[in-house]
């Protein structure tokens, strides 16, 4: 069985791993972060503050408190 170090020497495997790690994802708070930094973001001030600003509408959609009056419901 090959170790990760041996697999990582393969350029195709390495590119595939790096592409996966650097993939940008959108958090539920609205921030965009790379996949590898997601858990760091979840513990940070930006995430906590953004989540405190969100509220749920009657239709179940997350919206900012300031946009509540302009929303569909």
C-alpha positions as CSV (number, residue, x, y, z in Angstrom):
1,X,0.0,0.0,0.0
2,X,1.3,3.4,-1.0
3,X,1.6,6.2,1.5
4,X,0.1,9.6,0.9
5,X,3.6,10.9,0.4
6,X,4.1,8.5,-2.5
7,X,0.8,9.4,-4.0
8,X,1.5,13.1,-3.7
9,X,4.5,12.7,-6.0
10,X,2.2,11.9,-8.8
11,X,1.4,15.3,-10.6
12,X,-2.2,14.3,-11.5
13,X,-3.0,13.3,-7.9
14,X,-1.3,16.4,-6.5
15,X,-3.3,18.7,-8.8
16,X,-6.5,17.0,-7.9
17,X,-5.9,17.4,-4.2
18,X,-4.9,21.0,-4.5
19,X,-7.9,21.9,-6.7
20,X,-10.2,20.3,-4.1
21,X,-8.6,22.1,-1.2
22,X,-8.6,25.5,-2.9
23,X,-12.2,25.2,-4.1
24,X,-14.3,28.2,-3.1
25,X,-17.5,27.5,-1.1
26,X,-20.2,29.7,0.2
27,X,-21.0,29.5,3.8
28,X,-24.5,29.7,5.2
29,X,-23.7,33.2,6.5
30,X,-23.0,34.4,3.0
31,X,-19.2,34.6,3.2
32,X,-17.1,32.9,0.5
33,X,-14.1,30.9,1.7
34,X,-11.8,28.1,0.5
35,X,-12.8,24.5,1.5
36,X,-9.6,24.1,3.6
37,X,-10.4,27.2,5.7
38,X,-14.0,26.4,6.3
39,X,-13.7,25.3,10.0
40,X,-11.5,28.2,10.8
41,X,-14.1,30.5,9.3
42,X,-16.9,28.8,11.3
43,X,-15.2,29.7,14.6
44,X,-14.4,33.3,13.5
45,X,-15.9,36.7,14.2
46,X,-17.1,37.2,10.6
47,X,-19.2,34.0,10.7
48,X,-20.7,34.7,14.1
49,X,-21.6,38.3,13.3
50,X,-23.1,37.4,10.0
51,X,-25.2,34.6,11.6
52,X,-26.4,37.0,14.2
53,X,-27.6,39.4,11.5
54,X,-29.6,36.7,9.7
55,X,-33.2,35.8,10.6
56,X,-35.6,33.3,9.0
57,X,-38.6,34.5,7.1
58,X,-42.1,32.9,7.3
59,X,-41.2,31.1,4.0
60,X,-38.1,29.6,5.6
61,X,-35.5,31.6,3.7
62,X,-32.6,33.2,5.5
63,X,-32.5,37.0,5.1
64,X,-30.7,39.9,6.6
65,X,-32.7,41.8,9.2
66,X,-32.3,45.0,7.2
67,X,-33.9,43.4,4.2
68,X,-36.9,41.9,6.0
69,X,-39.3,44.6,4.9
70,X,-38.4,44.2,1.3
71,X,-38.8,40.4,1.3
72,X,-41.6,38.5,-0.4
73,X,-43.7,37.8,2.7
